[in-house]
């Protein structure tokens, strides 16, 4: 199975399955001498881990970080950095009924079609459990970016039909962790929480949107023509489970507008070239322009639900499925650190590529 590695210079490879003994990640290309903040990495893992609130799956995983190599005396050594997270709360028997059945909108059928064999226990590699390894690697990337003054913050901006009306600049993003939904607007968060709780009780699920904001990134990161920065960000986001949409800057709204409305005029401000507006979302021509990068990521409703659904089995016979197991009624609150991690992996990779190009 190919497709388990990501990045060019700052390159990660994840491994493990949802119901295997462990999942993990190997980072190749992390510079030597980076202060390894174990507590920060564990904190990011805790934000993603299952069973953290009444709004998430009931699966309980400590996601206690184990560092196997690449760190000595609190700093990275420049050698492959290997991290492990052991699985401790699998209930594989919950998935016995799925061995011969394809779950609607899940990866069961497509994995079978691609490989001729699949792990029905929670989806194996297709499970969102794998994203914990990405969060660990992304936290290391965030440490690297922080040393260069770059910050990444994401938050839930929509759950189902409930949307935060303010732009990110009008919100206090330090309040994102004040509620279970990870939405910095308290009024919207209360509505979102009520909706998720309702649907969990009904055995259903709902989708949502996460907005991400990058500050402090210098101009000049990214490459034309096929390695544009926003293209790599889009690929990173669409590689997250349940993501079905990506929009940067003014996005689709610009398609209905005019150049006179959406062009970002340049000016000299504080001794450097700046833009008066930021409809471009901080990227022009595939290269960062020094302004904030902001984008939105759309997540579909979780596919595995408790309601009865029509499907077929591996023999092609029609059947009804009422899935068991423990699943999130809405993935977006736990996906916030995943979006931050994947953003960091892209930016750390491009930052290192930029440094190498200037040597």
C-alpha positions in Angstrom: 0.0 0.0 0.0 1.6 3.3 -1.2 0.5 6.7 0.0 1.6 6.6 3.6 4.3 9.3 3.4 3.9 13.1 3.1 6.3 16.0 2.4 9.6 16.4 0.6 12.2 17.8 3.0 10.2 17.5 6.3 8.8 14.1 5.4 6.6 11.9 7.5 5.5 8.2 7.3 2.7 7.0 9.4 2.0 3.4 10.3 -0.5 1.2 12.2 -4.2 0.4 12.1 -7.2 1.3 14.3 -7.4 -2.1 15.9 -3.7 -3.0 15.8 -1.4 -2.8 18.8 -0.2 0.7 18.0 0.0 3.6 15.5 3.0 5.8 15.0 5.0 8.1 12.8 8.6 8.5 11.6 9.8 12.0 10.7 12.7 12.3 8.3 14.3 15.7 7.7 13.6 17.4 11.1 16.7 19.7 11.7 19.0 18.9 14.6 19.0 21.1 17.7 15.2 21.8 17.9 14.0 21.9 21.5 11.7 19.0 21.8 8.7 20.2 23.9 7.2 16.8 24.9 4.4 18.5 26.9 3.3 20.5 24.0 3.1 17.5 21.7 1.2 15.5 24.3 -1.2 18.5 24.7 -1.9 18.5 21.0 -2.6 14.7 21.2 -4.9 15.2 24.1 -7.0 17.7 22.1 -7.5 15.1 19.4 -7.8 11.9 21.5 -11.2 10.0 21.7 -13.4 10.0 24.7 -12.5 13.5 25.8 -16.1 14.8 26.1 -19.7 13.9 25.8 -19.7 15.1 22.2 -17.2 12.6 21.0 -16.8 8.8 20.7 -16.9 6.8 23.9 -13.6 5.0 22.9 -11.0 5.7 25.6 -7.4 6.0 24.5 -4.7 7.8 26.6 -2.6 8.5 23.5 0.4 8.6 25.7 3.4 9.6 23.6 6.4 7.3 23.3 9.6 8.7 21.6 11.6 5.8 20.2 14.4 7.7 18.4 15.7 11.1 17.2 15.8 13.0 20.5 18.7 13.3 23.0 19.0 15.6 26.0 15.8 17.4 25.1 16.8 18.2 21.5 16.3 16.6 18.1 19.4 14.9 16.7 18.6 15.2 13.0 18.2 11.4 12.7 14.8 9.8 12.0 12.4 10.9 14.8 10.1 7.9 15.6 7.0 8.3 17.9 4.5 5.6 19.0 1.0 5.6 20.4 -0.3 2.3 21.7 -3.9 1.3 21.2 -5.5 0.1 24.4 -9.3 0.2 24.0 -10.2 -1.7 20.9 -13.5 -3.6 20.8 -13.0 -5.6 17.6 -16.0 -7.7 18.2 -18.2 -4.7 17.6 -17.2 -5.0 14.0 -17.9 -8.7 13.4 -21.2 -7.9 11.6 -19.3 -5.7 9.2 -17.0 -8.4 7.9 -19.2 -9.1 4.9 -21.1 -5.8 4.7 -20.2 -2.5 3.1 -21.0 0.6 5.3 -22.6 3.4 3.3 -20.2 6.3 2.4 -17.3 4.5 4.1 -14.1 3.1 2.6 -15.1 -0.5 3.0 -16.1 -1.1 -0.7 -13.3 1.1 -2.2 -10.6 -0.6 -0.1 -11.9 -4.0 -1.2 -12.0 -2.8 -4.9 -8.4 -1.4 -4.6 -6.6 -4.1 -2.7 -8.9 -7.2 -2.8 -8.7 -7.4 1.0 -9.6 -5.1 3.8 -9.5 -4.8 7.6 -13.2 -4.5 8.7 -12.2 -3.7 12.3 -12.8 0.0 12.4 -11.6 0.4 8.9 -7.9 -0.4 9.5 -5.8 2.3 7.8 -8.9 4.2 6.7 -9.9 4.9 10.3 -9.4 8.4 11.6 -7.4 6.8 14.4 -4.4 7.1 12.1 -4.6 10.9 12.3 -3.2 10.8 15.9 0.1 10.0 14.3 -0.2 13.1 12.1 -1.0 15.3 15.1 2.2 14.1 16.8 4.3 14.9 13.7 2.5 18.2 13.1 3.2 19.3 16.7 6.9 18.8 16.0 6.4 20.9 12.8 4.7 23.6 14.9 7.7 23.7 17.2 9.9 24.3 14.2 7.6 27.0 12.8 7.3 28.7 16.2 11.1 29.1 16.3 10.6 31.2 13.1 7.7 33.2 14.6 4.9 31.4 12.7 1.6 30.6 14.5 -1.3 28.4 13.4 -4.7 28.5 15.0 -7.8 26.7 13.8 -11.4 26.7 15.2 -14.9 25.3 14.4 -16.7 27.9 12.4 -19.8 25.8 11.4 -21.7 22.7 12.6 -24.5 21.8 10.2 -26.5 24.9 9.5 -25.1 26.8 12.5 -22.4 29.2 11.3 -20.2 31.8 13.0 -21.0 35.1 11.3 -17.8 37.0 12.3 -14.6 36.9 10.2 -11.6 35.4 12.0 -10.1 38.9 12.7 -13.2 39.9 14.7 -12.9 36.8 17.0 -10.8 36.2 20.0 -9.1 33.0 19.0 -7.7 32.5 22.5 -11.2 31.5 23.5 -11.4 28.5 21.1 -10.7 26.0 23.9 -13.3 27.5 26.2 -16.0 25.1 25.1 -16.3 21.5 24.0 -17.0 22.4 20.3 -13.8 24.5 20.0 -15.7 27.5 18.7 -14.5 31.0 19.9 -18.0 32.5 19.5 -19.8 31.4 22.7 -23.3 31.9 21.4 -22.7 29.8 18.3 -20.9 27.2 20.4 -23.9 26.7 22.6 -26.1 26.1 19.6 -23.6 23.7 18.0 -23.3 21.7 21.2 -27.0 21.3 21.5 -27.3 20.1 17.9 -24.5 17.5 18.3 -26.0 16.2 21.6 -29.4 15.9 19.9 -28.0 13.9 17.0 -25.9 11.7 19.1 -29.0 10.7 21.0 -30.8 10.0 17.7 -27.9 7.8 16.4 -27.2 10.3 13.6 -24.3 12.6 12.7 -23.6 16.1 11.3 -20.8 17.8 9.4 -19.2 21.1 9.8 -16.4 23.6 8.8 -13.1 24.4 10.4 -11.3 27.7 9.7 -7.5 27.9 10.0 -5.4 31.0 10.3 -1.6 31.3 9.9 0.2 34.4 11.1 3.8 35.4 10.9 4.7 33.5 7.7 7.1 35.5 5.6 6.7 36.2 1.9 8.3 33.9 -0.6 7.2 30.3 0.5 5.8 28.1 -2.2 6.8 27.1 -5.8 5.1 27.4 -9.1 3.6 25.6 -11.1 2.7 22.3 -9.6 3.9 22.9 -6.0 1.9 26.0 -5.2 1.5 26.6 -1.5 -2.3 26.6 -1.5 -2.3 23.5 -3.7 -0.2 21.6 -1.1 -2.5 23.0 1.7 -5.5 21.7 -0.2 -4.0 18.3 -0.7 -3.1 18.1 3.0 -6.6 19.0 4.1 -8.3 16.7 1.6 -6.1 13.9 3.0 -7.9 14.2 6.3 -10.8 11.8 6.9 -14.3 13.1 6.0 -13.0 16.3 4.3 -14.9 17.1 1.2 -14.1 20.8 0.6 -11.3 23.4 0.8 -11.6 27.1 0.2 -8.9 29.7 0.7 -9.2 33.5 1.0 -12.5 34.7 -0.5 -12.8 31.4 -2.2 -16.1 30.7 -4.0 -17.5 34.2 -3.1 -14.9 35.7 -5.5 -16.4 33.7 -8.4 -19.5 35.9 -8.2 -17.5 39.2 -7.9 -15.4 41.5 -10.0 -11.6 42.2 -10.1 -12.3 45.7 -8.8 -13.8 44.2 -5.7 -11.4 41.3 -5.0 -8.0 42.6 -6.1 -5.6 43.2 -3.2 -4.0 46.5 -3.7 -0.3 46.9 -2.6 1.1 49.6 -0.4 4.3 50.2 1.6 3.5 49.8 5.3 5.9 49.5 8.2 8.8 49.4 5.9 7.6 46.4 3.7 5.2 45.7 0.9 1.7 44.9 2.2 -1.7 44.5 0.8 -4.6 46.7 1.8 -7.1 43.8 1.8 -6.5 40.0 1.9 -9.0 38.4 -0.5 -6.1 36.2 -1.7 -5.8 34.5 1.7 -2.1 35.3 2.0 -1.0 33.5 -1.2 -0.6 34.9 -4.7 0.9 32.9 -7.6 1.2 29.9 -5.4 3.7 31.8 -3.1 3.0 33.4 0.3 2.9 37.2 0.3 3.5 37.8 4.0 -0.2 38.4 4.9 -2.3 36.0 7.1 -3.1 32.8 5.4 -6.7 31.7 6.1 -8.8 28.9 4.7 -11.8 26.8 5.4 -12.1 23.0 5.5 -15.5 21.3 5.0 -16.2 17.9 6.8 -19.0 15.7 5.8 -21.2 13.9 8.5 -19.5 10.9 10.0 -20.4 7.9 7.8 -20.9 5.3 10.5 -24.2 6.0 12.4 -26.6 4.1 14.6 -29.6 4.5 12.3 -30.6 1.6 10.0 -29.3 2.1 6.5 -29.7 0.1 3.2 -26.5 -1.4 1.7 -25.2 -4.6 0.1 -22.9 -7.4 1.3 -19.8 -8.7 -0.3 -21.9 -11.1 -2.4 -23.9 -8.1 -3.8 -27.1 -9.0 -1.9 -29.2 -6.2 -0.4 -29.2 -5.9 3.3 -29.9 -3.5 6.2 -27.2 -2.3 8.4 -27.5 -0.8 11.9 -23.9 -0.3 12.9 -22.5 -0.9 16.3 -19.3 0.5 17.8 -18.3 3.9 19.1 -18.3 6.9 16.8 -18.3 10.7 16.8 -21.6 12.3 16.1 -19.6 15.2 14.7 -15.9 15.0 13.9 -15.0 18.7 13.7 -14.3 19.5 17.4 -11.6 16.7 17.5 -10.4 17.6 14.0 -9.2 21.1 14.9 -5.8 19.9 16.0 -5.6 17.7 12.9 -6.1 20.7 10.6 -3.5 22.6 12.6 -1.1 19.6 12.3 -1.5 19.1 8.6 -1.1 22.9 8.0 2.2 22.8 10.0 3.5 19.9 8.1 3.0 21.7 4.8 4.5 25.0 6.0 7.5 23.4 7.8 8.3 21.5 4.6 8.1 24.6 2.4 10.0 26.7 5.0 12.9 24.1 4.9 12.8 23.9 1.1 13.0 27.7 0.9 16.0 27.7 3.2 17.8 25.1 1.1 17.1 27.0 -2.1 18.9 30.0 -0.7 22.0 28.1 0.4 
